[in-house]
Amino acid sequence: MRLSDLKIRKLKQQDKPYRLSDGWSLYLLVRPSGSKAWQFRYHFMGKEKLLSLGSYPIVGLANARKKRDEAKQLLSDGIDPSVQKQLDRISAETKARMTFKEVADEYYASLVDRELAPVTLRKKRWQIDDLSKPLHNRPIDQISAAELLHLLEAIEKSGRRETAKKLRATFSAVFRLAMVTMRAQADPSAALKDALLPPKVKGRAAITDEKEFGELLRRLDEYTGWPVIPAAMKLQILTCTRPGETRGAKYQEFDVDKRTWTIPAERMKMRRAHQVPLSRQAFELVMEHWPEGDYELIFPSLNSKRKWLSENAFNTVLRRLGYSGEEVSAHGFRVTASTFLNAREYNPDVIEAVLAHQDTNTIRRTYNRTTYWEQRVQLMQEWADLLDELKSHK
């Protein structure tokens, strides 16, 4: 016997839940609490299944019958109504997070979970928050390639070709995330791969003349400002490391007995730990600045012994020493070392190992696991002695 609204309203709860049929596999479940819920029983691929259609009276009798008929139509089309309900819910949830900014923030969160380098995360945050601002409130499935191109060309015309190229790559990653979460059908940035001008390749500003570099080393010795920064710069030069690797140096990374410095993977560009043999001069420099108390940093900030030196600290000293950004940069010290050492015909593989460079030949990189440790120990001492020699020749 089919149900009616009057009959449903008069139903009383019992000690145990019970069901009443409205026909055609539609049931009303009455719980001991008195709440009532619609259920549709059906068979799919030989299995009996139960689909919840909502609670009464929010879903009235007529609406429940309509939902049952819709489910039966899905069954006739070979579709499982329960699966379709899950897909509809996912679709509704994703449509509630449809703007470019919302998807981009999810992409950024995934980068944080992958523990990317802090400097990389800061650049991605800048690209999303600042460079992509015109797209923030745009539904991501409505953004066109032309819209992206207009934004990227404005950056490109300002002379920042490399920035435009990297921002396009970030756009692509955001759109790929939107695609796999069913918030976009395609990646419009893919069409722009060849639409942007190639970046102008500009090498690191570096001194490659030995006399001039000797003069720089003398100026560092004579620097009258806060001594921690030039000391850190000297260690960077002596160890051929990157500025960020040196600024973050902690006493726990140094093995005093073996005279080695192990830079952890999270601070390395290639995300692999790098062990540096310390020359006599480098070791003495570290010992001179060994932290006291419970502090960790070898070269802490002036404002706090627990904070790193700023990213611009090294280059600021170079400017105060009279060098322009076109002449030399802290990153350029590695170029200087590579130039001088290659000119003296040291083994190029050993030099690359010193610089912690990754072999560009994929196959060779896979099979060549040597670290050239003994050769690097010798080279680092000879490099330090060469620097002393350059500094002494006026």
Contacts in CASP RR format, 6 or more apart in sequence:
PFRMAT RR
TARGET T0000
AUTHOR 0000-0000-0000
METHOD contacts of the structure
MODEL  1
MRLSDLKIRKLKQQDKPYRLSDGWSLYLLVRPSGSKAWQFRYHFMGKEKL
LSLGSYPIVGLANARKKRDEAKQLLSDGIDPSVQKQLDRISAETKARMTF
KEVADEYYASLVDRELAPVTLRKKRWQIDDLSKPLHNRPIDQISAAELLH
LLEAIEKSGRRETAKKLRATFSAVFRLAMVTMRAQADPSAALKDALLPPK
VKGRAAITDEKEFGELLRRLDEYTGWPVIPAAMKLQILTCTRPGETRGAK
YQEFDVDKRTWTIPAERMKMRRAHQVPLSRQAFELVMEHWPEGDYELIFP
SLNSKRKWLSENAFNTVLRRLGYSGEEVSAHGFRVTASTFLNAREYNPDV
IEAVLAHQDTNTIRRTYNRTTYWEQRVQLMQEWADLLDELKSHK
2 22 0 8 1.000
2 23 0 8 1.000
3 20 0 8 1.000
3 21 0 8 1.000
3 22 0 8 1.000
3 28 0 8 1.000
3 61 0 8 1.000
4 61 0 8 1.000
5 60 0 8 1.000
5 61 0 8 1.000
8 28 0 8 1.000
8 36 0 8 1.000
8 56 0 8 1.000
8 61 0 8 1.000
11 20 0 8 1.000
11 28 0 8 1.000
11 30 0 8 1.000
11 36 0 8 1.000
13 30 0 8 1.000
13 31 0 8 1.000
13 32 0 8 1.000
13 33 0 8 1.000
13 34 0 8 1.000
14 30 0 8 1.000
14 32 0 8 1.000
15 32 0 8 1.000
16 32 0 8 1.000
17 29 0 8 1.000
17 30 0 8 1.000
17 31 0 8 1.000
17 32 0 8 1.000
18 29 0 8 1.000
18 30 0 8 1.000
19 27 0 8 1.000
19 28 0 8 1.000
19 29 0 8 1.000
19 30 0 8 1.000
19 39 0 8 1.000
20 27 0 8 1.000
20 28 0 8 1.000
20 30 0 8 1.000
21 27 0 8 1.000
22 28 0 8 1.000
22 61 0 8 1.000
22 64 0 8 1.000
22 65 0 8 1.000
24 68 0 8 1.000
24 72 0 8 1.000
25 40 0 8 1.000
25 41 0 8 1.000
25 42 0 8 1.000
25 68 0 8 1.000
25 72 0 8 1.000
26 38 0 8 1.000
26 39 0 8 1.000
26 40 0 8 1.000
26 53 0 8 1.000
26 64 0 8 1.000
26 65 0 8 1.000
26 68 0 8 1.000
27 38 0 8 1.000
27 39 0 8 1.000
27 40 0 8 1.000
27 41 0 8 1.000
28 36 0 8 1.000
28 37 0 8 1.000
28 38 0 8 1.000
28 39 0 8 1.000
28 56 0 8 1.000
28 64 0 8 1.000
29 36 0 8 1.000
29 37 0 8 1.000
29 38 0 8 1.000
29 39 0 8 1.000
30 36 0 8 1.000
31 37 0 8 1.000
35 55 0 8 1.000
36 55 0 8 1.000
36 56 0 8 1.000
36 57 0 8 1.000
37 52 0 8 1.000
37 53 0 8 1.000
37 54 0 8 1.000
37 55 0 8 1.000
37 56 0 8 1.000
38 52 0 8 1.000
38 53 0 8 1.000
38 54 0 8 1.000
38 55 0 8 1.000
38 56 0 8 1.000
38 59 0 8 1.000
38 64 0 8 1.000
38 67 0 8 1.000
39 50 0 8 1.000
39 51 0 8 1.000
39 52 0 8 1.000
39 53 0 8 1.000
40 50 0 8 1.000
40 51 0 8 1.000
40 53 0 8 1.000
40 67 0 8 1.000
40 68 0 8 1.000
40 71 0 8 1.000
40 81 0 8 1.000
41 48 0 8 1.000
41 49 0 8 1.000
41 50 0 8 1.000
41 51 0 8 1.000
42 48 0 8 1.000
42 49 0 8 1.000
42 51 0 8 1.000
42 71 0 8 1.000
42 72 0 8 1.000
42 75 0 8 1.000
42 81 0 8 1.000
43 49 0 8 1.000
44 75 0 8 1.000
44 80 0 8 1.000
44 81 0 8 1.000
44 82 0 8 1.000
45 80 0 8 1.000
49 80 0 8 1.000
49 82 0 8 1.000
51 71 0 8 1.000
51 81 0 8 1.000
51 82 0 8 1.000
51 85 0 8 1.000
53 59 0 8 1.000
53 64 0 8 1.000
53 67 0 8 1.000
53 68 0 8 1.000
53 71 0 8 1.000
54 64 0 8 1.000
54 67 0 8 1.000
56 64 0 8 1.000
59 67 0 8 1.000
70 81 0 8 1.000
71 81 0 8 1.000
74 80 0 8 1.000
74 81 0 8 1.000
74 84 0 8 1.000
75 81 0 8 1.000
90 182 0 8 1.000
91 182 0 8 1.000
94 181 0 8 1.000
94 182 0 8 1.000
94 183 0 8 1.000
95 183 0 8 1.000
97 103 0 8 1.000
97 106 0 8 1.000
97 183 0 8 1.000
98 139 0 8 1.000
98 140 0 8 1.000
98 141 0 8 1.000
98 183 0 8 1.000
99 136 0 8 1.000
99 137 0 8 1.000
99 138 0 8 1.000
99 139 0 8 1.000
99 140 0 8 1.000
100 132 0 8 1.000
100 135 0 8 1.000
100 136 0 8 1.000
100 137 0 8 1.000
100 138 0 8 1.000
100 139 0 8 1.000
100 140 0 8 1.000
100 143 0 8 1.000
100 174 0 8 1.000
101 128 0 8 1.000
101 132 0 8 1.000
101 135 0 8 1.000
101 136 0 8 1.000
101 137 0 8 1.000
103 140 0 8 1.000
103 174 0 8 1.000
103 177 0 8 1.000
103 178 0 8 1.000
103 181 0 8 1.000
103 183 0 8 1.000
104 128 0 8 1.000
104 132 0 8 1.000
104 170 0 8 1.000
104 174 0 8 1.000
105 128 0 8 1.000
106 177 0 8 1.000
106 181 0 8 1.000
107 128 0 8 1.000
107 170 0 8 1.000
107 173 0 8 1.000
107 174 0 8 1.000
107 177 0 8 1.000
108 121 0 8 1.000
108 124 0 8 1.000
108 125 0 8 1.000
108 128 0 8 1.000
110 177 0 8 1.000
111 120 0 8 1.000
111 121 0 8 1.000
111 124 0 8 1.000
112 121 0 8 1.000
115 266 0 8 1.000
116 124 0 8 1.000
117 266 0 8 1.000
117 267 0 8 1.000
117 269 0 8 1.000
117 271 0 8 1.000
119 244 0 8 1.000
119 311 0 8 1.000
123 166 0 8 1.000
124 170 0 8 1.000
127 166 0 8 1.000
127 167 0 8 1.000
127 170 0 8 1.000
128 170 0 8 1.000
131 151 0 8 1.000
131 155 0 8 1.000
131 163 0 8 1.000
131 167 0 8 1.000
132 151 0 8 1.000
132 167 0 8 1.000
132 170 0 8 1.000
132 171 0 8 1.000
134 151 0 8 1.000
135 143 0 8 1.000
135 147 0 8 1.000
135 148 0 8 1.000
135 151 0 8 1.000
138 147 0 8 1.000
140 174 0 8 1.000
140 175 0 8 1.000
140 178 0 8 1.000
140 183 0 8 1.000
140 184 0 8 1.000
141 178 0 8 1.000
141 183 0 8 1.000
141 184 0 8 1.000
141 185 0 8 1.000
143 188 0 8 1.000
144 188 0 8 1.000
145 188 0 8 1.000
145 189 0 8 1.000
145 191 0 8 1.000
145 192 0 8 1.000
147 188 0 8 1.000
148 168 0 8 1.000
148 171 0 8 1.000
148 188 0 8 1.000
148 189 0 8 1.000
148 192 0 8 1.000
149 192 0 8 1.000
149 195 0 8 1.000
152 164 0 8 1.000
152 167 0 8 1.000
152 168 0 8 1.000
152 192 0 8 1.000
152 195 0 8 1.000
152 196 0 8 1.000
153 164 0 8 1.000
153 196 0 8 1.000
155 163 0 8 1.000
155 164 0 8 1.000
155 167 0 8 1.000
156 164 0 8 1.000
156 196 0 8 1.000
156 197 0 8 1.000
161 196 0 8 1.000
161 197 0 8 1.000
161 198 0 8 1.000
161 199 0 8 1.000
161 200 0 8 1.000
162 199 0 8 1.000
162 200 0 8 1.000
164 196 0 8 1.000
165 196 0 8 1.000
165 198 0 8 1.000
165 199 0 8 1.000
168 189 0 8 1.000
168 192 0 8 1.000
168 193 0 8 1.000
168 196 0 8 1.000
171 189 0 8 1.000
172 187 0 8 1.000
172 189 0 8 1.000
172 190 0 8 1.000
175 184 0 8 1.000
175 186 0 8 1.000
175 187 0 8 1.000
175 188 0 8 1.000
175 189 0 8 1.000
176 187 0 8 1.000
178 184 0 8 1.000
179 185 0 8 1.000
179 186 0 8 1.000
179 187 0 8 1.000
203 335 0 8 1.000
204 329 0 8 1.000
204 331 0 8 1.000
204 332 0 8 1.000
204 334 0 8 1.000
204 335 0 8 1.000
205 325 0 8 1.000
205 326 0 8 1.000
205 327 0 8 1.000
205 328 0 8 1.000
205 329 0 8 1.000
205 332 0 8 1.000
206 328 0 8 1.000
206 329 0 8 1.000
206 332 0 8 1.000
206 333 0 8 1.000
206 335 0 8 1.000
206 336 0 8 1.000
206 339 0 8 1.000
207 213 0 8 1.000
207 216 0 8 1.000
207 327 0 8 1.000
207 328 0 8 1.000
207 336 0 8 1.000
208 335 0 8 1.000
208 336 0 8 1.000
208 339 0 8 1.000
208 340 0 8 1.000
210 340 0 8 1.000
210 390 0 8 1.000
211 390 0 8 1.000
211 393 0 8 1.000
213 336 0 8 1.000
213 340 0 8 1.000
213 390 0 8 1.000
214 387 0 8 1.000
214 390 0 8 1.000
214 391 0 8 1.000
214 393 0 8 1.000
216 321 0 8 1.000
216 323 0 8 1.000
216 328 0 8 1.000
217 237 0 8 1.000
217 387 0 8 1.000
217 390 0 8 1.000
217 391 0 8 1.000
218 391 0 8 1.000
218 394 0 8 1.000
219 321 0 8 1.000
219 322 0 8 1.000
220 230 0 8 1.000
220 233 0 8 1.000
220 234 0 8 1.000
220 317 0 8 1.000
220 321 0 8 1.000
221 230 0 8 1.000
221 391 0 8 1.000
223 230 0 8 1.000
223 317 0 8 1.000
223 320 0 8 1.000
223 321 0 8 1.000
226 302 0 8 1.000
228 289 0 8 1.000
228 299 0 8 1.000
228 300 0 8 1.000
228 302 0 8 1.000
228 309 0 8 1.000
229 299 0 8 1.000
229 309 0 8 1.000
229 313 0 8 1.000
229 314 0 8 1.000
229 316 0 8 1.000
229 317 0 8 1.000
230 317 0 8 1.000
231 285 0 8 1.000
231 288 0 8 1.000
231 289 0 8 1.000
231 299 0 8 1.000
232 246 0 8 1.000
232 247 0 8 1.000
232 249 0 8 1.000
232 298 0 8 1.000
232 299 0 8 1.000
232 309 0 8 1.000
232 313 0 8 1.000
232 314 0 8 1.000
233 246 0 8 1.000
233 314 0 8 1.000
233 317 0 8 1.000
233 330 0 8 1.000
233 333 0 8 1.000
234 285 0 8 1.000
235 241 0 8 1.000
235 246 0 8 1.000
235 249 0 8 1.000
235 282 0 8 1.000
235 285 0 8 1.000
235 286 0 8 1.000
235 298 0 8 1.000
235 299 0 8 1.000
236 242 0 8 1.000
236 243 0 8 1.000
236 245 0 8 1.000
236 246 0 8 1.000
236 314 0 8 1.000
236 330 0 8 1.000
236 333 0 8 1.000
237 333 0 8 1.000
237 336 0 8 1.000
237 337 0 8 1.000
237 387 0 8 1.000
238 279 0 8 1.000
238 281 0 8 1.000
238 282 0 8 1.000
238 285 0 8 1.000
238 380 0 8 1.000
238 383 0 8 1.000
238 384 0 8 1.000
238 387 0 8 1.000
239 246 0 8 1.000
239 261 0 8 1.000
239 276 0 8 1.000
239 278 0 8 1.000
239 282 0 8 1.000
239 380 0 8 1.000
240 333 0 8 1.000
240 334 0 8 1.000
240 337 0 8 1.000
240 354 0 8 1.000
240 355 0 8 1.000
240 380 0 8 1.000
240 383 0 8 1.000
241 263 0 8 1.000
241 276 0 8 1.000
241 334 0 8 1.000
241 356 0 8 1.000
242 269 0 8 1.000
242 331 0 8 1.000
242 334 0 8 1.000
243 311 0 8 1.000
243 314 0 8 1.000
243 330 0 8 1.000
243 331 0 8 1.000
244 267 0 8 1.000
244 308 0 8 1.000
244 311 0 8 1.000
245 263 0 8 1.000
245 267 0 8 1.000
245 268 0 8 1.000
245 274 0 8 1.000
246 299 0 8 1.000
247 299 0 8 1.000
247 308 0 8 1.000
247 309 0 8 1.000
247 311 0 8 1.000
247 313 0 8 1.000
247 314 0 8 1.000
248 267 0 8 1.000
248 297 0 8 1.000
248 298 0 8 1.000
248 299 0 8 1.000
248 308 0 8 1.000
249 261 0 8 1.000
249 263 0 8 1.000
249 286 0 8 1.000
249 297 0 8 1.000
249 298 0 8 1.000
249 299 0 8 1.000
250 296 0 8 1.000
250 297 0 8 1.000
250 298 0 8 1.000
251 290 0 8 1.000
251 291 0 8 1.000
251 296 0 8 1.000
251 298 0 8 1.000
252 296 0 8 1.000
253 261 0 8 1.000
253 262 0 8 1.000
253 263 0 8 1.000
253 264 0 8 1.000
254 260 0 8 1.000
254 261 0 8 1.000
254 262 0 8 1.000
254 278 0 8 1.000
254 286 0 8 1.000
254 298 0 8 1.000
255 261 0 8 1.000
255 262 0 8 1.000
256 287 0 8 1.000
259 277 0 8 1.000
259 278 0 8 1.000
259 283 0 8 1.000
260 275 0 8 1.000
260 276 0 8 1.000
260 277 0 8 1.000
260 278 0 8 1.000
261 275 0 8 1.000
261 276 0 8 1.000
261 278 0 8 1.000
261 286 0 8 1.000
262 273 0 8 1.000
262 274 0 8 1.000
262 275 0 8 1.000
262 276 0 8 1.000
263 273 0 8 1.000
263 274 0 8 1.000
263 275 0 8 1.000
263 276 0 8 1.000
264 273 0 8 1.000
265 271 0 8 1.000
265 272 0 8 1.000
265 273 0 8 1.000
268 274 0 8 1.000
268 356 0 8 1.000
269 356 0 8 1.000
270 356 0 8 1.000
270 358 0 8 1.000
272 356 0 8 1.000
274 356 0 8 1.000
275 371 0 8 1.000
275 373 0 8 1.000
276 380 0 8 1.000
277 373 0 8 1.000
277 376 0 8 1.000
277 377 0 8 1.000
277 380 0 8 1.000
278 286 0 8 1.000
278 380 0 8 1.000
279 380 0 8 1.000
279 381 0 8 1.000
279 383 0 8 1.000
279 384 0 8 1.000
279 385 0 8 1.000
280 381 0 8 1.000
280 384 0 8 1.000
281 384 0 8 1.000
281 387 0 8 1.000
281 388 0 8 1.000
282 380 0 8 1.000
282 384 0 8 1.000
286 298 0 8 1.000
289 298 0 8 1.000
289 299 0 8 1.000
290 298 0 8 1.000
291 297 0 8 1.000
291 298 0 8 1.000
291 300 0 8 1.000
291 305 0 8 1.000
295 305 0 8 1.000
295 306 0 8 1.000
296 306 0 8 1.000
297 305 0 8 1.000
297 306 0 8 1.000
297 307 0 8 1.000
297 308 0 8 1.000
299 309 0 8 1.000
300 306 0 8 1.000
300 307 0 8 1.000
300 308 0 8 1.000
300 309 0 8 1.000
301 307 0 8 1.000
301 308 0 8 1.000
301 309 0 8 1.000
301 310 0 8 1.000
314 330 0 8 1.000
315 325 0 8 1.000
315 329 0 8 1.000
315 330 0 8 1.000
318 325 0 8 1.000
318 328 0 8 1.000
318 329 0 8 1.000
318 330 0 8 1.000
319 325 0 8 1.000
334 355 0 8 1.000
337 354 0 8 1.000
337 355 0 8 1.000
337 383 0 8 1.000
338 351 0 8 1.000
338 355 0 8 1.000
340 386 0 8 1.000
341 351 0 8 1.000
341 354 0 8 1.000
341 379 0 8 1.000
341 383 0 8 1.000
342 348 0 8 1.000
342 351 0 8 1.000
346 379 0 8 1.000
347 372 0 8 1.000
347 375 0 8 1.000
349 372 0 8 1.000
350 372 0 8 1.000
350 375 0 8 1.000
350 376 0 8 1.000
350 379 0 8 1.000
351 379 0 8 1.000
352 359 0 8 1.000
353 371 0 8 1.000
353 372 0 8 1.000
353 375 0 8 1.000
353 376 0 8 1.000
354 376 0 8 1.000
354 379 0 8 1.000
354 380 0 8 1.000
358 365 0 8 1.000
359 365 0 8 1.000
359 368 0 8 1.000
END
